[in-house]
Amino acid sequence: MAVGSERGLVVPVIRDADQLSLAAIERSIAELAERAAKGRLELAELQGGCFTISNGGVYGSLLSTPILNPPQCGILGLHAIKKRAVVVGEDDRIEARPMMYLALSYDHRVVDGREAVTFLRHVAETVAAPERLLLEL
């Protein structure tokens, strides 16, 4: 994850995130963010990451291109949720709907583009229906 601090952006690593529950990940994020804000992260906590999630939306960013921090193989950028005009329904009516752009940067030497886009589509579907994630559907 990426955390803004007084000294700039830092990227502490949540170890073994694939084996943690959502609640445990949330606790890790809160703890690391608090320690980052206080400048109390250890160097080892900033090393060894493979994938980053960055939320520029908290700063009002509508869209950006996240840059890889080697040796990481990917970074997912989340942006501000804003209402946008979208076409909906079979009658093609236009409605204001909350929309959020996602941006995925990845190292093509490590990650196949087809798999990356499939992953991004899955993330978008999950964000659109978070109850599926909570219910593990």
Backbone hydrogen bonds, N-H to C=O, Kabsch-Sander energy under -0.5 kcal/mol:
donor,donor_aa,acceptor,acceptor_aa,energy
2,A,53,I,-1.6
3,V,10,V,-3.2
5,S,8,G,-1.4
8,G,5,S,-2.0
10,V,3,V,-2.6
13,V,45,E,-2.8
15,R,13,V,-0.8
17,A,14,I,-0.8
19,Q,16,D,-2.1
20,L,17,A,-1.4
25,I,21,S,-2.4
26,E,22,L,-2.6
27,R,23,A,-2.2
28,S,24,A,-2.3
29,I,25,I,-2.7
30,A,26,E,-2.5
31,E,27,R,-2.5
32,L,28,S,-2.8
33,A,29,I,-2.7
34,E,30,A,-2.1
35,R,31,E,-2.3
36,A,32,L,-2.5
37,A,33,A,-2.3
38,K,34,E,-1.4
39,G,36,A,-1.3
40,R,35,R,-3.2
45,E,42,E,-1.1
46,L,43,L,-1.8
47,Q,44,A,-1.0
52,T,74,G,-1.8
54,S,76,L,-3.0
56,G,54,S,-0.8
56,G,78,L,-1.2
57,G,78,L,-1.2
58,V,55,N,-1.1
59,Y,56,G,-1.7
60,G,57,G,-1.7
61,S,56,G,-1.9
72,Q,69,N,-2.0
73,C,50,C,-2.4
74,G,50,C,-0.9
75,I,105,S,-2.5
76,L,52,T,-2.9
77,G,75,I,-0.5
77,G,103,A,-3.8
78,L,54,S,-3.1
78,L,76,L,-0.5
79,H,101,Y,-1.1
80,A,61,S,-3.3
82,K,80,A,-0.6
82,K,99,M,-2.3
84,R,97,R,-2.6
86,V,95,E,-2.7
88,V,93,R,-3.0
92,D,89,G,-1.3
93,R,88,V,-1.5
95,E,86,V,-2.5
95,E,93,R,-0.5
97,R,84,R,-2.6
97,R,95,E,-0.6
99,M,82,K,-2.6
103,A,77,G,-2.2
105,S,75,I,-2.5
105,S,103,A,-0.5
107,D,73,C,-2.3
108,H,106,Y,-0.8
110,V,107,D,-2.0
111,V,107,D,-2.9
116,A,112,D,-2.2
117,V,113,G,-2.5
118,T,114,R,-2.1
119,F,115,E,-2.4
120,L,116,A,-2.4
121,R,117,V,-2.4
122,H,118,T,-2.1
123,V,119,F,-2.5
124,A,120,L,-2.5
125,E,121,R,-2.4
126,T,122,H,-2.2
127,V,123,V,-2.7
128,A,124,A,-2.0
129,A,125,E,-1.2
132,R,129,A,-1.8
133,L,129,A,-0.6
133,L,130,P,-0.6
134,L,130,P,-2.1
135,L,131,E,-2.1
136,E,133,L,-0.9
137,L,132,R,-2.9
